[in-house]
């Protein structure tokens, strides 16, 4: 299944642009999600992904910096894919320099 996930990531533009992930990235990512177990926008606890505020391809040295990460989901809890919409402005090939502020705004808008 991971093979197909990598292919889908490349098609969507989520694959890294030539940089190799740090050896400890997968363990670090898993630990980050354990410590931050819900989407910062909608509160979902499933289908979580770690989003780099400053993208990995721009600042690979920030890859393992927890202050450069937020947890976003791809589960469409409120009819939106938080990672795609807020993290990438609707296109995984784009970056959102205001992702933290936008996440707070969307969280406020989605409150019941």
Secondary structure, DSSP 8 states (H G I E B T S, - for coil): -HHHHHHHHHHHT-S-SS----TTHHHHHHHHHHHS-S-TTT---SSEEEEESS-TTT-GGGTT-GGGEEEEE-S-TTSS-HIIIIIHTT-TTS--TTHHHHHHHHHHHH--
